[in-house]
Amino acid sequence: MLNTLNTFDTHLLDGAPRSGLRGMQRFLLEFLYFGIKNARACLFVGLFFSAVFLTPRAGLFGVPRYDVLLVAALAIQTGMVWSKLETWDELKAVCLFHLVGFALEVFKVSGAIASWSYPDFAYTKLWGVPLFTGFMYAAVGSYIIQAWRLFDLRIRHHPPYWMAVLIALLIYANFFTHHYIGDYRWYLAAAALGLYARTMVVYRPLDRDRRMPLLLSFVLIGLFIWLAENISTFWGVWRYPNQLGAWSAVHVSKWSSWSLLVVMTFTIIAHLKHIKASIHVPEA
């Protein structure tokens, strides 16, 4: 299985010129490889959500569902590092996502806030939050890490790191403070828009470099997270207050929240040594 995956990755990373491709044929093949590489970058996400969908709500062999999901997530994460699909440095970043996500979850499910809840019993629950939830945040980081390698990503005109870190911290803080002093999400989005307005991501779907605004990638990733959130709540993994009686779609405003969270996730990953080398920050 691992050899097959390595062979597949080698093929995806083969940037040999396809000089015979022209017009619509090139467009379609590049679009196909763009989709395949994105799907491959979602390896952790795909395996984890397969466990979510396949695990019965009653659990397995007398083990509650949330505990089964924790074991599955740990097995997937261990396999990613053991197979060298993720490095130890990348694992450290993933662990940081766990901590950041878990702290946010504890706050959001607390009695005073009750933004959402995890209704099922589990042995591995702390302060009402199942420990597997950190992997949902780590999955976003894992996708970006894998995509960086598969697409040979390079960033042009990245803002100074201290500015990127500052806006990321403010975004994270707003998830907490908006319950007390107002929601400044759109002000922060406007600040991020100005900060990353010139930033472009260079990527290689097949054999030629393509470019897109980095902000567009944040919005697109946020969209797919919002869709995954709808699926997860439909499956009853967690519930918002308006979904306790009967399921309804997660409000579209959550798309903006997830897009901002992607900005924060990207900022953490951008500080990994091998990734930082491919980021261009203009001199003042």
Residue pairs with C-beta under 8 A, 6 or more apart in sequence:
2 83
5 83
5 85
8 40
9 40
9 150
12 33
12 36
12 37
12 40
12 150
13 149
13 150
13 152
15 152
15 204
15 206
15 207
16 207
17 207
18 26
18 29
18 206
18 207
21 29
29 206
30 205
30 206
30 208
30 210
31 205
33 205
33 206
34 205
37 147
37 150
37 151
37 205
38 147
39 46
40 146
40 150
41 143
41 146
41 147
41 150
41 151
42 143
42 146
43 80
43 85
43 142
43 146
44 76
44 77
44 80
44 138
44 139
44 142
44 143
44 146
45 139
45 142
45 143
45 228
47 72
47 76
48 69
48 72
48 73
48 76
48 135
48 136
48 139
49 228
49 231
49 232
51 68
51 69
51 72
51 73
51 76
52 69
52 232
52 235
52 237
53 235
55 65
55 68
55 69
55 72
56 65
57 65
57 120
57 236
58 65
59 65
59 67
59 68
60 68
63 71
64 120
64 121
64 122
64 123
65 120
65 122
66 118
66 120
66 121
66 122
66 124
66 125
66 130
66 132
67 122
67 123
67 124
67 130
69 130
69 132
70 124
70 130
70 131
70 132
70 135
72 132
73 132
73 135
77 91
77 94
77 135
77 138
80 86
80 142
81 87
81 88
81 91
85 146
86 94
86 142
86 145
86 146
87 274
89 272
89 273
89 274
90 145
90 272
93 141
93 145
93 268
93 269
93 271
93 272
94 138
94 141
94 142
94 145
95 138
96 268
97 134
97 137
97 138
97 140
97 141
97 265
97 268
98 134
98 135
98 137
98 138
99 134
100 137
100 172
100 264
101 133
101 134
101 136
101 137
101 138
102 129
102 131
102 133
102 134
104 137
104 172
104 175
104 176
105 129
105 133
105 134
106 126
106 127
106 128
106 129
107 113
107 175
107 176
108 115
108 116
108 175
109 115
109 116
109 117
109 118
109 127
109 128
109 129
110 127
110 128
113 179
114 241
115 240
115 241
116 238
116 239
116 240
116 241
117 128
117 238
117 239
117 241
118 125
118 128
118 129
118 130
118 133
118 237
118 238
119 236
119 238
119 239
120 236
122 130
124 130
124 131
124 132
125 131
133 238
137 261
137 265
140 221
140 225
140 261
140 262
140 265
141 265
141 268
141 269
143 221
144 221
144 265
144 266
144 269
145 269
145 272
145 275
147 153
148 269
148 275
148 278
151 203
151 204
151 205
152 203
152 204
153 201
153 202
153 203
153 278
154 201
154 202
154 203
154 278
154 279
154 280
155 199
155 200
155 201
155 202
155 214
155 270
155 278
155 279
155 280
156 199
156 200
156 201
156 202
156 211
156 280
157 198
157 199
157 200
157 280
157 282
158 164
158 199
158 270
158 279
158 280
158 281
159 195
159 196
159 199
159 281
160 281
160 284
161 270
161 271
161 281
163 195
164 195
164 267
164 270
165 267
167 188
167 191
167 192
167 195
167 263
167 267
168 263
168 264
168 267
168 268
170 184
170 188
170 191
171 188
171 192
171 260
171 261
171 263
171 264
172 264
174 183
174 184
174 185
174 188
174 260
175 257
177 184
178 184
178 185
185 256
185 257
185 260
186 256
188 260
189 256
189 259
189 260
192 215
192 218
192 260
192 263
193 215
196 213
196 214
196 215
196 218
196 263
197 215
199 213
199 214
199 215
200 211
200 212
200 213
200 214
201 211
201 212
201 213
201 214
201 217
202 209
202 210
202 211
203 209
203 210
203 211
203 212
204 210
214 266
218 259
218 262
218 263
218 266
219 259
221 258
221 259
221 262
222 255
222 256
222 257
222 258
222 259
222 260
222 261
222 262
223 255
223 258
223 259
225 258
225 261
225 262
226 250
226 252
226 254
226 255
226 258
229 250
229 254
229 258
230 249
230 250
232 238
233 239
233 240
233 243
233 247
233 250
234 247
240 250
242 248
269 275
270 276
270 279
